[in-house]
């Protein structure tokens, strides 16, 4: 059984891992470079989440170090320059399932506090 301290650390890691989960989910649709990933997250959240380079690129590097994504420099279609494209690995797909499960648990826990179900007698 986990100690209270371990549970608190798991919760902190869950919140910090939200960006990782969003990136992994975005790459489920196919390879993308960093700017595309950030724009996709921004667009799909109606501009609520705006990706800053200072958090997006360190997260991409972290995911690459963990083996959840791979990257390769490629020339962009209709562009005259190269971009670093990121791809989801099999390990990353498995991790996405884990992260989604953790996120769902967190969302349900927060919802139960914010909007408690009232018992009717």
Secondary structure, 3 states (H helix, E strand, C coil): CCCHHHHHHHHHHHHHCHHHHHHHHHHCCCCEEHHHHHHHHHHHCCCCCCCCHHHHHHHHHHHHHCCCEEEEEEECCCCCCEEEEEEECHHHHHHHHHHHHHHHHHHHHHHHHHCCCCCCC
